[in-house]
Amino acid sequence: MKIMKIRVLEHSADDSIRIGAAFGVADNAIAALMTDIMKSYCKKFNRSATIDDFAEICDKYYKHIAIVNSETLSVINEIFKLRYGEKN
């Protein structure tokens, strides 16, 4: 098990980019972290924590949400990415 320093990056529909604070996570806990991140976005918008609600929120408000390396900002896992050519 390796501890990675990560951040959550979000690129909103209005082209603002937010990068969260760095924190450590075990490399074998990324899948669980992704689920927790999706649940937190649903809670933020007062929606149920279903994949359909999460997808609806993302389609409306975001272009990209990803877990990134805290130092290089390289993508470790994409949580949501608007497909090329789509518009919000």
Contacts in CASP RR format, 6 or more apart in sequence:
PFRMAT RR
TARGET T0000
AUTHOR 0000-0000-0000
METHOD contacts of the structure
MODEL  1
MKIMKIRVLEHSADDSIRIGAAFGVADNAIAALMTDIMKSYCKKFNRSAT
IDDFAEICDKYYKHIAIVNSETLSVINEIFKLRYGEKN
1 26 0 8 1.000
1 27 0 8 1.000
1 28 0 8 1.000
2 26 0 8 1.000
2 27 0 8 1.000
3 24 0 8 1.000
3 25 0 8 1.000
3 26 0 8 1.000
3 27 0 8 1.000
4 24 0 8 1.000
4 25 0 8 1.000
4 26 0 8 1.000
4 27 0 8 1.000
4 69 0 8 1.000
4 76 0 8 1.000
5 22 0 8 1.000
5 23 0 8 1.000
5 24 0 8 1.000
5 69 0 8 1.000
5 70 0 8 1.000
5 71 0 8 1.000
6 22 0 8 1.000
6 23 0 8 1.000
6 24 0 8 1.000
6 25 0 8 1.000
6 67 0 8 1.000
6 68 0 8 1.000
6 69 0 8 1.000
6 70 0 8 1.000
6 76 0 8 1.000
7 19 0 8 1.000
7 20 0 8 1.000
7 21 0 8 1.000
7 22 0 8 1.000
7 23 0 8 1.000
7 67 0 8 1.000
7 68 0 8 1.000
7 69 0 8 1.000
7 70 0 8 1.000
7 73 0 8 1.000
8 19 0 8 1.000
8 20 0 8 1.000
8 37 0 8 1.000
8 65 0 8 1.000
8 66 0 8 1.000
8 67 0 8 1.000
8 68 0 8 1.000
9 17 0 8 1.000
9 18 0 8 1.000
9 19 0 8 1.000
9 20 0 8 1.000
9 64 0 8 1.000
9 65 0 8 1.000
9 66 0 8 1.000
9 67 0 8 1.000
9 68 0 8 1.000
9 73 0 8 1.000
9 75 0 8 1.000
10 17 0 8 1.000
10 18 0 8 1.000
10 62 0 8 1.000
10 64 0 8 1.000
10 65 0 8 1.000
11 17 0 8 1.000
11 62 0 8 1.000
11 63 0 8 1.000
11 64 0 8 1.000
11 65 0 8 1.000
12 18 0 8 1.000
12 61 0 8 1.000
12 62 0 8 1.000
12 63 0 8 1.000
13 60 0 8 1.000
13 61 0 8 1.000
13 62 0 8 1.000
13 63 0 8 1.000
13 88 0 8 1.000
15 63 0 8 1.000
19 68 0 8 1.000
19 73 0 8 1.000
22 70 0 8 1.000
23 70 0 8 1.000
25 33 0 8 1.000
30 67 0 8 1.000
30 76 0 8 1.000
30 77 0 8 1.000
33 67 0 8 1.000
34 67 0 8 1.000
34 77 0 8 1.000
34 79 0 8 1.000
37 65 0 8 1.000
37 67 0 8 1.000
37 79 0 8 1.000
38 49 0 8 1.000
38 51 0 8 1.000
38 54 0 8 1.000
38 79 0 8 1.000
39 49 0 8 1.000
41 54 0 8 1.000
41 57 0 8 1.000
41 58 0 8 1.000
41 65 0 8 1.000
42 48 0 8 1.000
42 49 0 8 1.000
42 50 0 8 1.000
42 53 0 8 1.000
42 54 0 8 1.000
42 57 0 8 1.000
43 49 0 8 1.000
45 57 0 8 1.000
45 61 0 8 1.000
47 53 0 8 1.000
47 54 0 8 1.000
47 56 0 8 1.000
47 57 0 8 1.000
54 80 0 8 1.000
55 80 0 8 1.000
58 65 0 8 1.000
58 80 0 8 1.000
58 82 0 8 1.000
59 82 0 8 1.000
59 88 0 8 1.000
60 88 0 8 1.000
61 88 0 8 1.000
62 80 0 8 1.000
62 82 0 8 1.000
63 81 0 8 1.000
63 82 0 8 1.000
63 88 0 8 1.000
64 78 0 8 1.000
64 80 0 8 1.000
64 81 0 8 1.000
64 82 0 8 1.000
65 78 0 8 1.000
65 79 0 8 1.000
65 80 0 8 1.000
65 81 0 8 1.000
66 75 0 8 1.000
66 76 0 8 1.000
66 77 0 8 1.000
66 78 0 8 1.000
66 79 0 8 1.000
66 80 0 8 1.000
66 81 0 8 1.000
67 75 0 8 1.000
67 76 0 8 1.000
67 77 0 8 1.000
67 79 0 8 1.000
68 74 0 8 1.000
68 75 0 8 1.000
68 76 0 8 1.000
69 76 0 8 1.000
82 88 0 8 1.000
END
